Every structure is written in structure tokens, then in C-alpha cells.
Amino acid sequence: MMSFSTSLILASGSSARRMLLENAGLTVLARPVDLDEEALRRSCEAQGHTLSKTAIVLADAKANLATRDVSFDDLTVAADQILDLDGVAFAKPGSVAEAAEHLRRLRGRTHVLRTAVVLYKGGEKVWEHLASPRLTMRAFSEAFLQAYLEREGAAILSCVGAYRLEGPGIQLFSAVEGTQDAVLGLPLLPLLEELRRLKAIFV
């Protein structure tokens, strides 16, 4: 039945993505999946995929796993995000020391977040979208970097790029080109438009 809201299965444990969907008035059932993302990234690299294509492949794999045992009308959304610095992909840092090194490499430079989202209806993919916000880090001092790491601590180990733009990480940047939702990992407006096209929510 068409309504103002709808229920979505979210193939992720991301609190930021869930917050974006719920703030938009959608009911979300989080269903994190067990996917060896690093192995799939290596496979994509071996096949010569661009980082944009790799993000779409990863999002699609997550959604596909989450759609097992769903009904025909169930809607499942999944997303993936890859930090692209001149063609080099950054993974999540494994330690605060590694986070510091990532931030030093990003300092004073512009990177792109390849942010892919896919939507499944039942077990079939019906839509995909890629956003590519561009972020420029300012030439922050070592004193700022140390203070930032002390404040954020382990919280940034779950973040590609070692920053949370919705938190103190915003102070790392001099410019952000793109929507906040795409930066946070889920391009929301294109997704809502597709839900309207599917008549899952009111037009």
C-alpha cells in the first residue's frame, strides 16, 4: 500500500545510514550482512574495475545477501563508499596511528567519496546510483591533528578517511562539494525519488 512512509531493509549496520533513512520518515529494519569486502575489492581490482564500479559491486553484493528469504514486495537498500585519492583507495584505519597517517596523506588535498547505493525489490535489483562528493582538507597543523585524534580516539576507526563530518571532523576541511547525505554514505534524494517512482511512497 502506498503511504507517506515505507519500510526498508537496510543491508548495513551503519548508524549514520539508518539515521538518514529514519529522519526521512522511513521505517528501517537493519540487516547487516557477512561479506568479505576486502576480498571482493581485490577481485574488482584484478578485473580492472574503477573505484566507482567497485563501490557499486560492493553495494550490490551486500543487498544480494540481505535479500535471502524476503518476500516479493520487500524493499532492500544497500550502500558502499570508497575514498578515492587520485585513484588510490583508502580502507578504514586499523589504529589511531594509521588514522594519523591517512590524515597526513589527505591533508591539503582533494579526495572523492565514491558513494554507491542500490535498491532491490524482492530478490531483483531495480535501481542503482552513484554520487561522488569532493572534499578538500585544509593544511591543518600537527598540533591540530594531535588534538583531533585525542578527542575522537577509536570512534574514527570505523570511518574511511578517519573523519566524521557530522562531528569534529568537519574542522579538517576547507571545502565540501556534494550533499551531506552522500558524504555520510547514502545519497538520499535520488533514493526517495526512486521510491516514488515505484509508488512505495506518495508522489
LINJO-V439666 format. One record per pair of residues at least 6 apart in sequence whose ideal C-beta (glycine too) atoms are under 6 Angstrom apart, sorted by the first residue. I is the first residue (numbers start at 1). J is the second residue. Records with the same first field share a line. If there is no record, write none. Layout:
# LINJO-V439666
I=J ; J
This chain:
# LINJO-V439666
2=199
4=202
5=25 ; 26
6=26 ; 200 ; 201
7=27
8=26 ; 28 ; 75 ; 77
9=29 ; 31 ; 66 ; 76
10=18 ; 28 ; 30 ; 77
11=31 ; 33 ; 62 ; 63 ; 66 ; 76 ; 78
13=32
16=184 ; 185
17=185 ; 186
18=28 ; 30
20=181 ; 186 ; 188
21=28
22=28
31=66
33=62 ; 65 ; 66
35=61 ; 62
40=58
44=54 ; 57
51=82 ; 84 ; 89 ; 114
52=114 ; 130
55=80 ; 82 ; 114 ; 116
56=116 ; 128
58=80
59=78 ; 79 ; 80 ; 116 ; 118
60=118
62=78
63=76 ; 78 ; 118 ; 120
66=76
67=76 ; 120 ; 123
72=122
75=121
76=120
77=119
78=118
79=117 ; 185 ; 186
80=116
81=113 ; 115 ; 185
82=89 ; 114
83=90 ; 111 ; 113 ; 160 ; 161
84=112 ; 114
85=111
90=160
92=160
93=99 ; 102 ; 157 ; 162
96=149
99=156 ; 162
100=149
102=162
103=162
106=137
107=137
108=139
110=134 ; 136
111=135
112=132 ; 134
113=133
114=132
115=131 ; 182
116=130
117=129 ; 186 ; 187 ; 191
118=125 ; 128
119=126 ; 127 ; 194
127=194
129=187 ; 190
131=182 ; 187
133=178 ; 182 ; 183
134=177
135=173 ; 176
136=174 ; 175
137=172 ; 173
138=174
151=168
156=162
163=169 ; 172
165=183
181=187 ; 188
195=201
196=203
